[in-house]
């Protein structure tokens, strides 16, 4: 939606969330006060809904990152930047890159603050998604006398500067290597640096995006305003945030020009969320390294301690994520294994090789060619192939056809790894439930409820003295929806979102299904707690595609009072435990 200059002026006036009189807003809009409501209807939908009116005053229920032109120019000038405000542009980085190609001096400390970008971008070519007013976005240029190869750590320095600015505002944030601003697992902002070599200088074009305010339903993201709600001071305006960021960036870039990254390396590592913690490094979505993040060097490369020794990893196309389930380096050093988890709808597999656990791959049974390709690339006669399956004999045969080898399919057992199975007929017991229980022992030695959210949802009970007591089976989310659509009139519709008190049928369906799963989990937890005795902890280990959403839907008091862990690929860990201790 293209807005007129008057719209931007009105938004800038309201952007701090404070009340403004309609007469002043009408003057800015160039309309009569009685025409202001019609004028407001021309705003984007997500902006329109923020308006509240009372006694001749208008205000927005949350502030926006929208600026008046003179305000931005004043902030930039205070830190020596030549500033322009762009209401709409293709990319603020492109604006500075064009200046850099003309002249390094023209680009040096040129600042462009953007309200909307049609083709904003982040690292690794990813598009930068945003809505008007919800993200603070700007780009600036800095001309260095240094050659390009000496600027490899500049993005880390930029992240440190931003983290310092947020800390001065009272916000507790961290850095995820190399340059993401994060709050725990949630991303707050990102930095993209592109360089141009011209006139004997290297111009670094620095693009920064920080989530200023986001709707509550946005997952895996944090916002500045949400952080202020949990801090001990009043929320900051976008102008105050921009001023703090530019101040720290200007100071640290000047220091980097003189001394490089080495003087602030220790500060960066102190702000690094994953320092001295287990991590996974991914390329094109696949894990290529697993180890402990031991720090960074003066060039900004990550130092990673792996089972095979220390590796130095440059940024490039590498992505990092925390490893919640690190495996000891000594696991299964005696040989190479291919582990298979034959679920109802898809096959998962993982390799154990040289003491390291590689990524889990998956494919639907209708096309297992990727398994065949993986086997051709990595398999040989020395590989032991072990799996568990609930998919049926026909699908197991399809798996074996792809690799040209028989698979050692493991059933549920009466006892394994010290765990006694109380299922009356173990041969009827799903092997996935059994190996989920065995896998849970890597993550909890207490009594625990083991929950799997797949085609079916299972909740199983394991005592602290290793008695598997059995559990329940109920339809998974998709099966519940299919049953409602098939058996109930007028309910064959798109599933909505989970709410405490849903007021639409789509949301009522989603909320009812989630309540059923959470209820089954909490009932089993209560029964097991009564069984093992007062005072003993009962943990929850939950796996499967819907695990995170289930945990999010659980009552906050339940999650705070108990240990609840999400573990991906729990069956694979169960198979690994069985092989390791066999």
N, C-alpha and C positions, 0 to 999 in steps of 0.2 A: 504494500500500500504506500503510494507516494503522498507525502504530506506537504502542505504549503508552509511557507515561512512562519505564518501566524500560529500554525499548530505547534511548531517547535518552540515558539516563544511562550505559549501557554504551558506546554509540558515543562519547560525549564522553570517557570514560575512555581509550578506545583511539585517539582521533583524532590523537594526536601521533605514532603509529607506533612508540612505545616498548613494550617488553614489560610486561604486567600479569599478576599471578598470578590463577589461576582462582578462588581463594577470595574475593578482593576483588570480582571481576566477578560472582560468584554472589550476593554480598550485595547488590550494586546491582540485579541482576536479580530478586532475591527468590525464587531457586530454589536447590536443592542443586547442588553442583558437578557431580555426575553428570548433572544435567538441563540443564546449560548448552549442550551441543551442540544439543539439541532447541530450546531458546530461540533459539539463533543462526539456526536454519533459518527463523525468522519474519522475518529481515531481507530487504531487497530483494536480488535475485539478484546485482547488480553489487557489492554490499557483501559478500555471503557469500563470494564468491571471493577476497576480499582477505585472509582470515584464515590465519594460520600458527600452529601449535601446537608447542611443544617444552618438554618437561620441566616441565609444569605452568604454563607461561607462554603467554599469547596475545598476539599483536601483529598489526597490519595491515601489509601490504607497502608501502603508501603512506599518508601522512597524509590526513585529511579535514577539510573546513571544517565541523566540528560542535563546538558549544560547550556548556559547562555554564552554567546560568543565572547563577550568581553571578559567574562569570568575565567574561561579557559586561557585566554591570552594573558591575563594577569598572572595566573598560576605558573604558566610556562615561562614568562618573562622573569619571574622571581628566581628561577634556577638557570637562566641563561639560554632558554630554548626559544627558537623562532616558531611560533605556534599558529596553527590553523585548525578550526573546527569543521569537520565534514559531516553534514547530516546524513548523507548517503554517498557511498563510494563502492567500487569493486573490491578493493583491498587497501588498507592503510599502508601496508608494507610496499605495495606496488607504487604508491605515491612517492615514498622516499627512495625506492629503487630508481625511479625515473630521474629524480634529482641527482642521485649518486652517479648515474651514467653521464649526466651533463658535466658535473664537477664535484670533486670530493668536498670542496669548501661549501658548496651550495647545500649539500646533504648534512654537513656536520651540525649537530644539535638542532636539526629541523624536526619539529614535532607535529604529528597529525593525530588528532583525537577524532574517533569515528563513532557516530551513533548507530549506523547500520552499514554492514558490508555484505554485498551480494555473493562474493566468493572469498570470504575469509578462510585462512588455512592455518594448520598447525604443523607439528612435526610429522615426518614420514608421509607428507602429502595428504594428511587427513583434513577434511573440511571442518571449519570452526562454526558450529551451530549456535545461534543465539536469537533472542527476540529483543525487540526495541526496549531499551531501558534496563535490561536485566544484566548486562555485562559491560564493564568498563574496558574499552578497547583503544589502544593507541600504539603508534609506531614512531620511532625516532632514528636518526642516523648519527653515527659517531665515526669520524675519520681518524684512523690510527696510522702512525708511522711504521708500525710493525707489519711484517708479511703475514699472509693469511694463516700459515701453519702455526704461528705463535698465538693465534686467537682461539685455539680449540677449546680452551676452558672458559671462554667468555660467557657462554650460556649459563654455566654454573655460577659465575660471578653475578650475572643478572638475577638469577633465582635467589641468591643470597641477599642481594640488595632489596628485592621485593619482600623477602621474609623478614628482614630487619625493619622495613617500613611497617609491615603489619604488626610486628611486635611492639613498635612504638605507639601504635594505636590500641594496644592492649589485647591483641589477638594472638592466640597460641596456634601457630601453624608450623609445618615442617616442609622439607623438600624431598621429593622422590627423584633419585638420580635419573637423568642428569639435571632437569630443570622444571619439573612440575611442582606447583605449590599445592600441598595437600593438607587435609585435616583427617588423620587416621587413614582410612581407605578411600575417602571421598576427595575428588579433585576440586580444588578451588580456582586454579588458574594455570595457564601454560605460557610458554615463551618460545618464539620462533626467531632464529637469527639467520639472516642471509647476508652474504658478503659480495662486494664488488671491488675489483682491483682497478684503480684508475689514477693516473697522474702520480705514480710512485707511492700512493697511499692505499690502504685497505679500508673501505667504508663498511662498517657493520650496520645492517639495517635490523633493528630490534623490534619485533612485534610482541605485544603483551596483551593478554586477555584475562581479566579477573571477574569471576562471578560476583556481581554486586548484590543481586537479590534474585531468588529463584522460587518458583512454586513448590509447595511441599511434596508434590508427587514426583518431582525429578529425582531419579535414583542415582546413587554413586557420585553425587556432587554436593559441594558445600558452597555457601555464599557468605559474603562479608556481613550482611545484615543479620543472618541467622547466628553467626558467631557473636555478634554484639548482644544478641538476646541472652546469651549465656555468660557474657563477660560482666564485669562489675561497673561498667560505665555505659553512658547513653550511646546509641548508634551514631555512626559517622556518616556524613554526607559524602556523595561521590566526589565533590570538590576537595574535601579534606583527605580522602583516600588518594586522589591523583596527586595532590601536593606532597604527601608523604612519600609516595612511590618515586616521583621525579627527584626529590631531594636525595634519597638514598642511591638511586641509579646514577645521578650526576656525580656524587662523591666517590662511589666505588669504581665507576668507569675511569675517572681521572686517576685513581690509584692504580688500576689495572694497566693504564697506559704507561705509567712510570715503572711499576714493579712486577707486573704480571700477576698470576693467580696464587703463587706460593705464600705470600703473607696472610692470605685469608683462607688458606686451605683448611686449617684447623677449625675455623668458624663454620665453614661449610659442612665439615664432617659432624660437628656438634648439632647442626640443624637437619642432617640427613636422617630421615625416618628409619631407614633400613641398615644403618651402620652397625656392624657386628651381628647382623641377623641373617637367617637363612633366606635366600631368594632364588627365584627362577628367572632366567633370561630367555626371551622368546624372539624368534625371527619368523615372520610370516605365520604367526600363530602357533608355532611349534617350539617346544623347549629345546634349547641347544646347550645350555649349561645350567648346573645346579650347584649351589655352594653358599658360602658365607661372604657377605659384602664386607670386605676388610678395609675399605676406604677408597680414596681416589688419589691420583698422582697430580703433579703440578700441571699436567696437560689436560686434566679433567677426565682421564680414563678411569674406569672402575677396576679396582683390585678385587679379584674374586678367588677365594680359597676353595678349591674343589677337591674331590677325592684323588684326582690325578696331579694335584699341585696348584700353585698360584697361577692364575691367568690374568692378563691385562686386556680389558675389553673397552674399545672405543664406542662412542655413541652410535653413529651410523643408523642402521635400520633395526637396532636392538630395542626391545621393550623389557622392562623389569616389573616383576610383581613379587610380593611377599610369598614365601613358601610356608604355608601353615602346617604342612605334613612332611617335614624333612626326614629322610631316611638315613640311618647310620651308614657311613661309607663302607663298613665291613660286610654289609648284607650280601649274601649269595655270591661270595667271591669264588666259590667252587665251580661255577659254570654259567653259561648263558641260558636264559629262559625266555619263553614267550608266554605271557599270561593272558588268558581269554575270559571275558565276562559276557556270556551269551544271554542278554536280556530279551524281553518279549519283542521289542520293536527294533533294537539295534545291537550290534556287536561292538564291544570295546576291547582294545588290546594294548599291552604295554610290554616293553623289553626290559629285562634285567641283565646288565652286562657290565663287567669290570667293576662290580661293586656299586654301580650307579643305577638309579631308577629313571628311565626316560619318560617322555610325555605319553599320555594316554591318547590313542587314536580311536576313531569310531566310524562306523558306516552302517547304513540300513541294510537289511538282508537282501533287498532287491538289487543292490549293487555293491558287491564285496570286492570289486576290482582293486581298490586301494589296499586291501589286505594282501591280495596277491602280489601287487607291486612292491609292498613293503617286504614281503617274504623273499622275493627275488633279490632285493637289494641287501637284505640283512641276514637271511636264514641260511643254514647249512645243516649237515647231518649231526653236528654236535649240540644243536639247540634242543633243549627239553621244552615240550609244549604241554602246558597244564591249563585247564580251564574249569569253570563251572557254568552250567546253563539251565535256564528254565524255558528255553525257546522251542523245545520239541526236537524230535529226531531228524525231521526233514531239514531244518535250519542248521543243525549241527553237521549234517552231511554236506551242506553247501559250504560251510566253513572249511571242513577238511578237504573238499575239492579244490578250494582256492590255494591251499598250501601244499597239497599233494602228500600229506602226512596224516597219520592217525593222531588224534588228540587224547590226552589223558584227562578225560572228563571226570571231575571229582564230585561225588554225591554228598548229601548231608550225612553226617556220621554220628554214631552213638557217643563218641568221645574223641576229642582232638585238642592238643596243646593244653591239656589240663582242664578243658571245659567239658562238662558232662551235659549231654543233650537229653532233656526230659520229654521230648516229643514222643508220643505213644508209638507211632510208626515212622521212624526216621526216613524210611524210603519214600514217604509221602511229603516229607518236609522239603520246601524249596531250598535248593542248594545256595541260592543267592542270600536267603535269610541266614543260613548257617555261616557263610563266609563273611557276611556283614558283621555277625556277632564275633567271629574270630578276629576280624580286622579292627573292631572297636577296642580290643585290648592294647593296641598301639597308642591309643589316645586317652584311655581311662582305665585305671585299676579299681575304681569304685564300682558299686552297683550302677547299672546304666540302662536306659531305655534306648534301643537302637531303632531309628526310624528311617525308612526308605521311601522316597517319594518318586515313584515311577508310574508305569502303567497301572499298577496297584500300589496302595499305600500300606506298608506293614509296620507294626509297632511291636517290638520284641523286648523281652525282659531278661537281663543277665545280672545275677547277684554278685556281690563283692567276693564271694568264695567260689566263683566260676561255675555256677549252675545256670544253664540256659533253661528258663522256665516255659518258653513258648511265647505266643503273642497273637495279635489279631491281624486280619487282612480286610481291607475295604477297597472299593474302587478308587482309582486315581482321579485326578481332576478331569481328564478328558473322558474317561468312562462315565463319570457322574453327569457330565454335560450331555453325552450321547443318550444316556438313559432318560434324562429329563426331556430331551427333544423328542425321543421316540414315544414315550409313554404319557406325556403331559401336553395338552393342547396349549398353544400360544407361548410355549417356552423355548422354541427352537430359534434362538437369537444369539447375537454376539455376547460373550461374557464380558461383564464390566470390570470394575475395580472394587477392592475390598474396603468397606467403610464400617464403622461401629454401628451406625444406624442408616442402612441404605434406603434410599427413597426412589430408586428406579428398579424395574424388574431385572435389568442386566446386572446392576450392582448387587441386587439381592441374591441372584444366582451365585455370583463370585463370592460374596460374603458368606453365604450358607455353606458352600463347599469348603471354604477355608475354615469356618467354624467347626465343621465336622472333623477335619484333619487335626486341628488344634485340640479339639475336645478329646479325640481318641488318644492323642499323645499325653495330655494331662491326666486323663483317667488312668492310663497305664503307669504313669509316673507315681500317682497316688497309691495305686495298688502295690507297686514294688517298694515304695517307701514304707508302707505298713508291713510288708513281708520281711524286709531286712532289719527292721527295728528302728526305734526312735534314736535320733542323733547321728545316724549314718547318712552320708551324702548319697544322692542318686543323680548321676549325670545324664545328659541327653546327648547322644551322637546322632546326627541327622545327615543323610546323604540323598543324592538325586537332584534332578533339575529344578524342582520346586522348593528345595531346602531353604534358600535364603528368604523367600517370600513367607514361608511358614514361620520361620524364626521372627521375622518382622511383625507377623500378625499375633504372635503369642503375647499375653499380658506382660507389660513391662516388669511388674513385680515378680513374675515367674522367672523371667530371664535374669533378673538381678539376684534372686535368691538361689539360683541353681547354675551349675556349669553347663552351658549349652554350646556344643561345638559343631560346626558345619565341616564335613569331610567329603571331598569329592572322591569318587571311585573307591568306595569303601570295600567292595568285593575284591578289587585288585589287591588291596592291602591285606585282606584275609588270606588270599592265595599266597601272597608273599610271606606272611607269617607262617603258613603251613609248610612251605618249601624250606624256609630258613631253619625251622626247628624239627623238620621231619627226621 
